[in-house]
Amino acid sequence: MAKRTKPWQEMEHRVAEKVLPPLRTRRRSLVRNSLAVAALAAVSYGSSIFELVRNREPSGVSIVFAFLGGLAVVIFPAHSCQGEWPARRGAGRDAHLLTAKTLTGWRTIDLDQIMTIRFRDMGVRDYAGRLNFLGHYVIVRDASRVRIGIPLRDELALGWLREAATSPGTRTRISARAGTAMGLDAAMASRYPTCGESGPMRYGIVIFLALFAGYMFGVDAFLNR
């Protein structure tokens, strides 16, 4: 009986006959990210502002909505670049392009122009406390400033990245943990410029606190005007 392969392991359907150019996917992602964040902000803060104007007092429910909405506004952009489906590679003249479907649609990077590869630790653990690598990614950014998160379970795509990043003449900067995740040994990794790890949650916490503090300050200023 033949061993079944997972979608992340099989070669079938991993070649894309048509690939959108990187800059085009970046524009689409920026528009969709902006619309999604605006919708989240409208849903979370809109009801609170409406109730505040009508009753001159926000309810506990509206404050909770604003709290959770602020979290969603911060978390969504950090997750929107992560590929949730197996990455594909272009064929023929597009063989240097890697494309993956994210929460905001397809994104494409140029493997010949990779600038940075960073490791993103989502901090997901299973019931036994062991690391669950379904929540760990390498975040790749190319010269067009397109970012794609490749999950560690996608070994085929990691191989493509490793081949592209270690080819002669590349200027790719690889973080230490990303190099380990891609299978680079210490001697090989030391040949390439390094960069910091991806830490969106740290910045997200700061932005969230600023958003919620601004919301509470605005409520207080409206009620005491």
C-alpha positions in Angstrom: 0.0 0.0 0.0 1.4 3.3 -1.1 2.2 5.8 1.6 -0.1 8.8 1.5 1.6 12.2 1.2 0.4 15.4 2.8 -0.4 18.5 0.6 2.8 20.1 2.0 4.9 17.2 0.8 3.5 16.2 -2.6 4.9 17.7 -5.9 1.5 17.6 -7.6 -0.1 21.0 -8.0 3.0 22.7 -6.6 3.8 24.3 -10.0 1.7 27.4 -10.9 1.1 27.9 -14.6 0.2 31.6 -14.0 1.8 33.7 -11.3 0.9 37.3 -10.5 3.9 39.7 -10.4 5.2 40.6 -7.0 4.3 44.3 -7.2 0.8 43.6 -8.2 0.2 41.2 -5.3 1.7 43.8 -2.9 -0.8 46.5 -4.1 -3.7 44.0 -3.7 -2.5 43.0 -0.2 -2.2 46.6 0.9 -5.7 47.4 -0.3 -7.2 44.3 1.3 -5.3 44.7 4.5 -6.5 48.3 4.8 -10.2 47.4 4.1 -10.0 44.5 6.6 -8.5 46.7 9.3 -11.1 49.5 8.6 -13.9 47.0 8.8 -12.6 45.6 12.1 -12.2 49.1 13.5 -15.7 50.1 12.4 -17.3 47.0 14.0 -15.4 47.3 17.2 -15.4 51.1 17.8 -18.5 52.1 15.8 -21.1 50.7 18.3 -19.3 52.2 21.2 -19.1 55.6 19.6 -22.8 55.5 18.6 -23.9 54.5 22.1 -21.6 57.2 23.6 -23.1 59.9 21.4 -26.7 58.7 22.1 -26.5 58.0 25.9 -23.3 60.0 26.8 -22.1 56.8 28.5 -20.4 53.7 27.0 -21.7 50.4 28.3 -19.5 47.5 29.5 -20.3 45.6 26.3 -19.1 48.4 24.0 -15.9 48.7 26.0 -15.3 45.0 25.7 -16.0 45.3 21.9 -13.4 48.1 21.7 -10.9 46.0 23.7 -11.3 42.9 21.5 -11.5 45.0 18.4 -8.3 46.6 19.2 -6.7 43.2 19.5 -8.1 42.2 16.1 -6.9 45.4 14.5 -3.4 44.6 15.7 -3.3 40.9 15.2 -4.8 40.7 11.7 -2.0 42.5 9.8 0.6 40.4 11.5 -1.1 37.2 10.4 -2.2 38.3 6.9 1.1 37.5 5.2 1.2 33.9 6.4 0.7 31.3 3.8 -2.0 28.9 5.0 -1.9 26.7 1.8 1.1 25.0 0.1 3.3 27.5 -1.7 3.7 27.1 -5.4 6.5 27.9 -7.8 6.2 29.4 -11.3 7.0 27.4 -14.4 9.3 28.3 -17.4 10.2 32.0 -17.3 8.4 32.4 -14.0 10.5 29.7 -12.2 12.1 32.3 -10.1 8.7 33.3 -8.6 7.3 31.8 -5.5 3.6 32.4 -4.8 1.4 31.5 -1.8 -2.2 32.0 -0.8 -2.6 34.1 2.4 -5.6 35.5 4.2 -5.6 38.5 1.9 -5.1 36.5 -1.3 -2.1 35.4 -3.4 1.3 36.9 -2.7 4.4 36.5 -4.9 8.1 37.0 -4.1 11.1 36.9 -6.4 13.4 34.1 -5.3 16.3 35.9 -7.1 15.7 39.1 -5.0 15.2 37.9 -1.5 16.3 40.5 1.0 15.5 39.0 4.4 14.4 35.7 5.9 13.3 35.9 9.6 11.8 33.4 12.0 8.4 34.0 13.5 7.5 32.1 16.7 3.8 32.1 17.2 4.2 30.5 20.7 1.7 27.7 19.9 2.1 24.6 22.1 0.2 21.3 22.2 -1.4 19.7 25.2 1.9 18.2 26.3 3.7 21.6 26.3 5.8 20.7 23.3 6.3 23.2 20.5 3.7 22.9 17.7 5.5 23.8 14.5 2.2 24.4 12.7 2.4 27.8 14.3 6.0 28.6 13.3 7.0 30.4 10.1 9.9 32.0 8.2 8.9 35.4 7.0 10.5 36.1 3.6 10.7 39.7 2.1 12.0 40.4 -1.4 13.2 43.6 -3.1 9.6 44.6 -3.9 8.8 44.6 -0.2 6.4 41.7 -0.5 6.3 39.5 2.6 5.2 35.8 2.7 5.2 33.6 5.7 6.2 30.0 4.9 5.2 27.5 7.6 7.9 25.1 8.7 5.8 22.1 7.7 6.2 23.2 4.0 9.5 21.5 3.6 9.4 21.8 -0.2 9.1 25.5 -0.1 11.8 25.8 2.6 14.1 23.9 0.2 13.3 26.4 -2.6 14.1 29.2 -0.2 17.3 27.6 1.0 18.5 27.0 -2.6 17.7 30.7 -3.5 19.2 32.2 -0.4 22.5 30.2 -0.7 23.1 30.7 -4.4 26.2 32.7 -5.3 25.9 36.5 -5.5 22.8 36.8 -3.3 22.4 39.5 -0.7 20.0 37.7 1.5 20.2 38.4 5.2 19.1 35.4 7.3 18.3 35.4 11.0 19.9 32.7 13.2 16.7 30.8 13.9 15.5 31.1 10.3 18.8 29.5 9.2 18.3 26.7 11.7 14.7 26.2 10.5 15.8 26.1 6.9 18.5 23.4 7.7 21.6 25.6 7.4 24.4 24.4 9.5 26.4 26.9 11.6 29.3 27.0 9.1 27.0 27.7 6.2 24.9 30.2 8.0 28.0 32.2 9.1 28.7 33.0 5.4 25.6 35.2 5.2 24.7 38.6 6.8 22.3 38.2 9.7 19.2 40.1 10.6 16.9 40.3 13.7 14.1 37.9 14.3 10.5 38.7 13.4 8.7 40.0 16.5 5.3 41.4 15.5 3.7 40.7 18.8 6.0 43.1 20.7 5.1 45.9 18.4 1.5 44.7 18.4 1.2 45.0 22.1 2.6 48.6 22.0 0.1 49.6 19.3 -2.8 47.9 21.0 -2.0 49.7 24.3 -1.8 53.0 22.4 -5.1 52.3 20.6 -7.0 51.4 23.8 -5.5 54.3 25.8 -6.4 56.7 23.0 -10.0 55.3 23.0 -10.4 55.7 26.7 -8.9 59.2 26.6 -11.3 60.1 23.8 -14.3 58.8 25.8 -13.2 60.7 28.9 -12.7 63.9 26.9 -16.1 63.6 25.3 -17.9 63.0 28.6 -16.2 65.9 30.3 -16.3 68.5 27.6 
